[in-house]
Amino acid sequence: MHNRFTTSLISGLVLASLPFIAAAQTQASASAPAQAQTPKAGGTLVAIVQPEPVTLTGAVNTAQPTSLIATNVYDGLLSYDNELKPHGQLAERWEVSKDGLAITFHLRKGVKWHDGKPFTSADVKWSVENVWKTIHPRNKAILVNLTQVDTPDANTAIFRFTKPSLALLSTLNSWGAPVLPKHLYEGTDVLNNPNNNKPVGTGPFVFKEWSRGNYITLERNPNYWDKSNGGGKPYLDKIIFKVVPDAGARAAMLENGDAQYAVFSPVPPKEAQRLAESGKVKVETNGYQWSSPVLYLDYNLNNKYLKDVRVRRAIAHAANLEGLNKVVWYGYGKPSVSIVPTTLSQFFDSTVPRYPYDTKKAEALLDEAGFPRGADGVRFTINNDYLPYGDDYRRTAEYLKQSLKRVGIEVNIRSQDTAAFTKRVYGDRDFDTAITWNASFPDPQIGLTRMY
């Protein structure tokens, strides 16, 4: 079994305030202030997605680019507001039994899949038993104590457990647990089903086209079930997600109005600051509460240096997180003292051991571990692979390289595309350290335990 050590270094830089950017003039954007005018029906929103998704179905791939698209196509049983309070989505209401061993979901009536087929409890049961509990990267751990899903009628699904699993109630939205259409997936190889790239959901937008390397187009679902606030949702006629690899081009599109919406640090923080000051765009840091992202340094404990805890502690002391946050992330992040970010206030513990920035302590630990400086001042060399989600991750790797060089550790930075990064780090385990991020989600059992 390969171990992963996620401790106080960049595992402690919590990006709970990743900015999303939207053109100030668009009222259809999620960044529109609360006092803005009532949204008007019609229009096309041009959004930016980077990097390009590898698939468009979040049930089989939970990466952020996939989820950005898929959450507009699929629904979950629940949704959550910025206070993490659950609201009904495909489920109108739900009850938890007194012993916590059963959760009953009462489903909406009259909901249809985008191909016109009716949505029923059979879709929920099939999704739980064949996707969430078996192949979903996060939910199979949460559902380990689920024994079955009963469907006494087309609009009721009862989850039955051998032990309570209340963390599940924090991940049932369209990102955390999208419901798939049984009639299109049953009896197929779910991971390779062609509908993963031509998704059919119950959500507000219908998949129209994916031009690889260029754009993904979604169109308004005229039969969407949400008739609140006078009906008419969704308001937009179309969303075009454009694939824009170059950060400078993304910034120019937002500034010129060629794109109106982008999320998860679409441009470097320095550029975000400039765009905000220009008055042409609105930079917003609210809206990430449910995901609570954590940027961290992942260690491969098969490495002959990193398997020594003193080396890992030395790296933690050698990294100036306050400086990293200021120089690379322009204050949009928050250095953490543990793997649990402060946004998860119910679970956060401020009394855990800390690793303050202290290069002398780092040097002493490395000497104690038996890795003295050579004639060239270098103790040893390790590789670092950073998640290729933008220049911020590259600059984080460069900052780390400079920090560790001060204590005699040479870092070789390797870059690759997302597919190669994923294969190298999580498939082949061909890495020493990796800079990546995970969402913490409202309960550590959902997002944080998988890091270990």
C-alpha positions in Angstrom: 0.0 0.0 0.0 1.4 3.4 -0.9 1.3 6.1 1.7 0.6 9.7 1.3 1.8 12.2 3.8 -0.1 15.5 3.9 1.1 17.6 6.7 1.8 21.2 7.5 3.6 22.5 4.5 1.5 23.4 1.5 -1.1 21.1 2.9 -1.5 24.1 5.2 -2.2 26.7 2.6 -6.0 26.8 2.4 -7.4 28.5 -0.6 -10.8 29.1 0.8 -10.9 32.4 -1.0 -10.2 31.4 -4.6 -11.5 34.2 -6.8 -14.0 33.9 -9.5 -14.3 36.6 -12.0 -17.2 38.0 -14.0 -17.9 40.9 -16.2 -19.6 43.6 -14.1 -22.2 44.2 -16.7 -23.8 40.8 -16.8 -26.6 40.2 -14.4 -26.8 36.5 -15.3 -23.5 35.9 -13.6 -23.3 34.2 -10.2 -21.1 37.1 -9.1 -23.8 39.6 -9.5 -24.3 41.4 -6.1 -27.4 40.6 -4.1 -29.0 44.0 -4.7 -28.7 43.7 -8.5 -31.7 43.9 -10.8 -33.9 40.9 -11.2 -32.4 38.6 -13.9 -34.0 38.9 -17.3 -34.6 35.8 -19.5 -32.5 35.3 -22.6 -28.9 35.8 -23.7 -25.7 33.8 -24.0 -23.1 33.6 -21.3 -19.5 33.0 -22.4 -17.5 31.3 -19.6 -14.0 30.1 -19.4 -13.0 26.6 -18.5 -9.3 25.7 -17.9 -7.9 23.2 -18.3 -10.2 21.4 -20.7 -12.2 18.6 -19.0 -11.3 15.0 -19.7 -15.0 14.0 -19.5 -18.3 15.8 -18.8 -19.8 13.5 -16.2 -19.0 14.2 -12.5 -20.1 10.8 -11.3 -17.1 9.2 -12.9 -14.6 12.1 -12.7 -14.7 14.7 -9.8 -12.0 17.0 -11.2 -13.0 20.7 -11.0 -13.1 21.3 -14.8 -15.5 18.4 -15.3 -17.7 19.5 -12.4 -17.9 23.1 -13.7 -19.7 21.8 -16.8 -21.5 18.8 -15.3 -23.2 20.7 -12.5 -25.2 22.6 -15.1 -26.4 19.4 -16.8 -27.0 17.1 -13.8 -28.9 17.5 -10.5 -28.3 16.1 -7.1 -30.8 15.2 -4.5 -29.9 18.3 -2.5 -28.2 21.7 -2.9 -26.4 23.9 -0.4 -26.3 27.6 0.2 -23.2 29.6 1.4 -24.0 28.7 5.0 -23.9 25.0 3.9 -27.6 24.7 4.7 -29.2 21.9 2.6 -32.1 22.6 0.3 -34.1 20.2 -1.8 -33.2 19.6 -5.5 -34.3 16.3 -6.9 -35.5 15.5 -3.4 -38.3 17.8 -2.1 -37.8 16.7 1.5 -36.0 14.0 3.5 -36.1 12.4 7.0 -33.4 10.6 9.0 -34.6 7.8 11.3 -34.0 8.2 15.0 -31.2 5.6 15.0 -29.6 7.1 11.9 -29.8 3.9 10.0 -32.3 5.1 7.3 -32.6 8.3 5.3 -35.8 8.6 3.3 -35.8 10.9 0.3 -39.2 12.1 -1.2 -38.5 12.9 -4.8 -40.0 15.5 -7.0 -42.7 14.4 -9.3 -42.8 15.2 -13.0 -39.1 15.6 -13.5 -37.8 14.5 -16.9 -34.4 13.6 -18.2 -33.2 15.7 -21.1 -34.2 12.9 -23.6 -37.8 13.1 -22.3 -37.7 9.9 -20.1 -39.2 10.3 -16.6 -36.9 10.6 -13.6 -37.8 8.1 -10.8 -36.5 6.5 -7.7 -35.1 3.7 -9.9 -32.5 6.2 -11.2 -31.5 7.1 -7.7 -31.2 3.5 -6.6 -29.2 2.5 -9.7 -26.8 5.5 -9.3 -26.2 4.8 -5.6 -25.6 1.1 -6.0 -23.7 1.1 -9.3 -21.8 4.4 -9.3 -21.7 6.2 -5.9 -21.0 3.1 -3.9 -18.6 1.4 -6.4 -16.6 3.7 -8.6 -17.2 7.3 -7.3 -13.8 8.6 -6.0 -15.3 9.9 -2.7 -18.7 8.5 -2.1 -17.8 4.8 -2.0 -15.9 5.5 1.3 -18.9 7.4 2.7 -21.3 4.7 1.6 -19.3 1.7 2.9 -22.1 1.0 5.5 -25.0 1.4 3.1 -26.6 -2.0 2.5 -29.4 -1.2 0.1 -31.7 1.4 -1.4 -35.4 0.6 -1.2 -37.8 2.1 -3.7 -41.4 1.5 -2.4 -42.7 3.8 -5.2 -41.4 5.9 -8.1 -41.0 9.0 -5.9 -39.4 7.5 -2.7 -35.9 6.3 -2.1 -34.8 4.9 1.3 -31.1 4.6 2.1 -30.4 1.8 4.7 -27.2 1.6 6.7 -25.6 -0.8 9.2 -24.1 2.3 10.9 -25.1 6.0 10.6 -23.5 7.9 7.7 -24.7 11.4 8.2 -21.7 12.9 6.3 -23.6 11.8 3.2 -26.1 14.6 3.8 -23.3 17.1 3.1 -22.4 15.8 -0.4 -25.6 15.2 -2.2 -25.5 18.1 -4.6 -24.8 17.9 -8.4 -21.1 18.1 -7.8 -20.9 15.6 -4.9 -23.4 13.0 -6.1 -25.0 13.5 -9.4 -27.8 11.2 -10.4 -27.3 9.3 -13.7 -30.1 8.1 -16.0 -30.5 4.3 -15.4 -32.0 3.8 -18.9 -28.8 5.0 -20.5 -26.2 3.3 -18.2 -27.6 0.1 -17.0 -25.8 -2.9 -18.5 -22.9 -0.8 -19.8 -19.3 -0.1 -18.9 -20.1 3.0 -16.8 -16.6 4.4 -17.0 -16.6 4.2 -20.8 -20.2 4.9 -21.6 -20.4 7.4 -24.5 -22.9 9.5 -22.5 -20.1 10.5 -20.2 -19.0 12.9 -23.0 -22.6 13.6 -24.2 -24.3 13.9 -20.9 -28.0 13.5 -20.4 -29.2 15.0 -17.1 -32.2 16.6 -15.4 -30.4 19.9 -14.8 -31.1 23.5 -16.0 -29.0 23.1 -19.2 -28.9 20.5 -22.0 -25.6 19.4 -23.5 -25.3 20.5 -27.1 -21.8 20.3 -28.5 -18.2 19.7 -27.4 -15.6 21.0 -29.9 -12.4 19.5 -28.5 -9.8 22.1 -27.6 -12.3 24.9 -28.4 -15.6 25.1 -26.5 -18.4 23.2 -24.9 -22.0 24.5 -25.5 -25.0 24.0 -23.2 -28.5 25.2 -24.1 -31.4 26.1 -21.8 -33.6 23.2 -20.6 -37.1 24.4 -21.5 -38.6 21.7 -19.2 -36.6 22.4 -16.1 -38.5 21.5 -12.9 -37.6 24.7 -10.9 -40.5 27.0 -11.3 -39.7 29.2 -8.2 -39.7 33.0 -8.4 -42.2 33.0 -11.1 -40.6 30.2 -13.1 -38.5 30.6 -16.3 -35.4 29.1 -14.9 -32.8 29.0 -16.2 -32.7 32.5 -17.4 -29.9 32.1 -19.9 -30.6 30.7 -23.4 -27.1 29.3 -23.7 -23.7 28.9 -22.0 -20.5 28.6 -24.0 -17.5 27.3 -22.0 -14.4 28.3 -23.9 -11.1 26.4 -23.5 -8.5 29.1 -23.1 -5.1 27.7 -22.1 -3.2 31.0 -22.0 -3.7 33.1 -18.8 -3.0 36.3 -20.6 -5.7 35.5 -23.2 -8.1 34.7 -20.4 -7.5 38.0 -18.7 -7.9 39.9 -22.0 -11.2 38.1 -22.7 -12.6 39.1 -19.3 -11.3 42.7 -19.6 -12.7 43.1 -23.1 -16.0 41.5 -22.4 -15.4 38.5 -24.7 -16.0 36.3 -21.7 -18.2 37.1 -18.7 -17.5 34.4 -16.2 -14.6 32.3 -14.9 -14.0 30.4 -11.7 -11.2 28.9 -9.6 -8.4 31.4 -10.1 -8.8 31.8 -13.9 -6.0 34.4 -14.0 -3.0 34.9 -11.7 -4.0 36.7 -8.5 -1.9 39.8 -9.5 -4.0 40.0 -12.7 -7.2 39.5 -10.7 -6.2 42.4 -8.5 -5.6 44.6 -11.6 -8.9 43.6 -13.2 -10.8 44.4 -10.0 -9.2 47.8 -9.8 -10.1 48.5 -13.4 -13.8 48.5 -12.6 -14.5 46.5 -15.7 -14.9 43.2 -13.9 -16.1 42.0 -10.5 -13.7 39.8 -8.5 -15.6 37.7 -5.9 -14.1 35.4 -3.3 -17.5 34.2 -1.9 -19.2 31.0 -3.1 -16.5 28.4 -2.3 -17.8 27.4 1.1 -19.1 24.0 0.1 -15.8 22.9 -1.6 -13.4 24.7 0.8 -10.3 24.0 -1.3 -7.0 23.1 0.2 -3.7 23.4 -1.6 -1.1 21.0 -0.3 2.2 19.2 -0.9 1.9 15.5 -1.4 4.8 13.3 -0.5 5.7 9.9 -1.9 7.0 7.9 1.1 8.8 5.4 -1.2 11.4 8.2 -1.7 14.5 7.4 0.3 14.7 10.9 1.7 11.0 11.7 2.2 10.3 8.5 4.1 12.2 10.0 7.0 9.8 12.1 9.1 12.6 14.5 10.0 13.0 15.5 6.3 9.3 16.1 6.0 9.3 18.2 9.2 12.3 20.1 7.8 10.4 20.9 4.6 7.5 22.2 6.7 9.8 24.5 8.6 11.6 25.7 5.4 8.4 26.8 3.7 7.4 30.4 4.5 3.6 30.0 4.1 2.9 33.7 4.8 5.4 34.6 2.1 3.9 32.1 -0.3 0.4 33.5 0.3 1.6 37.0 -0.2 4.0 36.6 -3.2 2.2 33.9 -5.2 -1.5 34.1 -4.1 -1.7 37.9 -3.3 -3.4 37.2 -0.1 -6.3 35.2 -1.6 -5.3 32.2 0.4 -4.9 31.5 4.1 -2.1 29.6 5.7 -3.5 26.8 7.7 -2.2 25.1 10.8 -3.6 21.7 9.9 -5.1 19.8 7.0 -8.6 20.9 8.3 -9.2 24.4 7.0 -10.7 27.1 9.2 -13.8 27.2 7.0 -14.8 23.9 8.6 -15.3 25.6 11.9 -17.2 22.7 13.4 -14.1 20.4 13.0 -11.2 22.9 13.1 -8.8 22.5 16.0 -6.4 25.4 16.6 -4.3 23.5 19.2 -2.6 21.0 16.9 1.2 21.1 16.7 2.6 23.7 14.4 5.7 24.0 12.2 6.7 27.7 12.1 8.9 29.1 9.4 12.4 28.4 10.8 15.3 27.6 8.4 17.7 26.9 11.2 15.4 24.3 12.6 15.0 22.8 9.1 18.8 22.6 8.7 19.2 20.9 12.1 16.6 18.3 11.2 18.3 17.5 7.9 21.7 17.2 9.6 20.1 14.9 12.2 18.5 12.8 9.5 22.0 12.2 8.1 21.8 14.3 4.9 24.6 16.9 5.2 25.4 19.5 2.6 27.8 18.5 -0.1 30.6 20.6 -1.4 28.2 22.3 -3.7 25.9 23.0 -0.8 23.2 20.5 -1.9 22.0 17.8 0.4 19.9 15.9 -2.1 17.6 16.5 -5.1 13.9 15.7 -5.4 11.4 16.1 -8.2 8.2 18.2 -7.9 5.2 17.8 -10.1 2.6 20.6 -9.9 -1.0 20.3 -10.9 -1.3 22.0 -14.4 -4.3 24.1 -13.6 -2.6 27.5 -14.2 0.4 29.7 -13.6 -0.3 29.9 -9.9 0.6 26.3 -9.4 3.8 26.7 -11.4 4.7 29.7 -9.4 4.0 27.8 -6.2 6.4 25.2 -7.3 9.0 27.8 -8.1 8.5 29.5 -4.7 8.9 26.1 -3.0 12.1 25.4 -5.0 13.7 28.6 -3.8 12.6 28.0 -0.2 14.1 24.5 -0.1 17.3 25.6 -1.8 18.0 27.7 1.2 18.3 24.6 3.4 20.2 22.6 0.8 17.4 20.7 -0.9 17.5 20.9 -4.7 14.1 20.7 -6.4 13.6 19.7 -10.0 10.3 21.1 -11.3 8.5 18.9 -13.9 5.5 20.2 -15.9 3.0 18.2 -18.0 -0.6 18.3 -19.0 -3.4 17.1 -16.8 -3.6 13.6 -18.1 0.1 13.0 -17.8 0.1 14.5 -14.3 -2.7 12.3 -13.2 -1.1 9.2 -14.6 2.3 10.0 -13.2 1.2 10.9 -9.7 -1.9 8.8 -9.0 -1.4 6.0 -11.5 2.4 5.2 -11.8 3.4 6.9 -8.5 6.4 8.2 -10.4 6.9 11.3 -8.3 8.6 12.6 -5.1 6.5 15.6 -4.3 3.4 17.0 -5.9 1.6 20.3 -5.5 -2.1 19.7 -5.9 -5.4 20.6 -4.3 -8.5 18.9 -3.0 -11.9 20.2 -1.8 -12.4 19.6 1.9 -16.2 19.8 1.6 -18.4 20.4 4.6 -17.4 17.3 6.5 -13.7 16.0 6.7 -15.0 12.5 6.2 -15.9 13.5 2.6 -12.9 15.5 1.4 -10.0 15.1 3.8 -9.8 11.4 4.7 -9.1 10.5 1.1 -5.9 12.4 1.2 -4.6 9.9 3.7 
